Amino acid sequence: MVKDKQRFHDVEALTFEGDTLFLMVDGKEISADLRKLSSRLLDANEKQRSNYVVSPSGYGIHWPEIDEDIAIDPLLDTV
């Protein structure tokens, strides 16, 4: 049996500036261009973007108003 390489993370901060998502995860700064990451987040207003939930394990982030989920591992792999 192959075990999943799922990692768990501490999401310390999440902000948006224009079309860019900024995260502080496990002490690392990450930025992601929303045009490449998520058309739903790109089109979301400030209220919708600010309404998010980090999973208890830190595996991902969910925006309930726009039904969007982003996993942390792929974002870290781009750093």
Secondary structure, DSSP 8 states (H G I E B T S, - for coil): ----------EEEEEEETTEEEEEETTEEEEEEHHHH-HHHHH--HHHHH--EE-TTSSEEEETTTTEEEEHHHHHHT-
